[in-house]
Amino acid sequence: MKLIIASALLAVVSAQIYPLGLVRQYPTSQPLLPSPVPTYTPLPSPLPTYNPVPSPVATYAPILPAANAPGVAIPILRLENDAAPDGSHYQFGYETGNGISVQEVGDQIAPDPEAPLRVRGSYSYTSPEGVLVQRSYEADENGFRVSGNDIP
């Protein structure tokens, strides 16, 4: 008996009965709205045709990639790298085929392994305008200082 009452109660609740005995109904499809009809415009007649005209083949000099173009390998002419096993000193430098040159030396300020390094170095390269740019720098307990031929 309890099962019958529970089933009836469930049916009443799920039917969602509204006033006047109407059952709530939802639209099952979207209403059809008028859509614009595309217009047809005929092509001009007669249609133009493609008539290729042979032209003499010109020979050109080969285009060589620029030294700084992506995918072009630039040779390393010199590479030096030396470091003390305890980390108290290091030195490195390199020079590339496109004129870049870098040198740097670092030394510990004090014998303590946690002491900061004093670093001195320089680098040079040729700018896109063809000017040789040279810079030198030093970094220590007083900060970073840089000088160069293009820095006022």
VENPE-V701761 format. One record per backbone hydrogen bond with DSSP energy under -1.0 kcal/mol. NH is the residue of the N-H (numbers start at 1). CO is the residue of the C=O. Records with the same first field share a line. If there is no record, write none. Layout:
# VENPE-V701761
NH: CO + CO
This chain:
# VENPE-V701761
5: 1
6: 2
7: 3
8: 4
9: 5
10: 6
11: 7
12: 8
13: 9
14: 10
15: 11
18: 22
21: 18
22: 19
24: 16
69: 66
72: 69
77: 95
78: 95
80: 93
82: 91
84: 89
87: 84
90: 106
91: 82
92: 104
93: 80
94: 102
95: 78
96: 100
97: 75
99: 96
101: 124
102: 94
103: 122
104: 92
105: 120
106: 90
107: 118
108: 88
109: 116
115: 112
118: 107
119: 139
120: 105
121: 137
122: 103
123: 135
124: 101
125: 133
127: 131
130: 127
133: 125
135: 123
136: 147
137: 121
138: 145
139: 119
140: 143
143: 140
145: 138
147: 136
149: 134
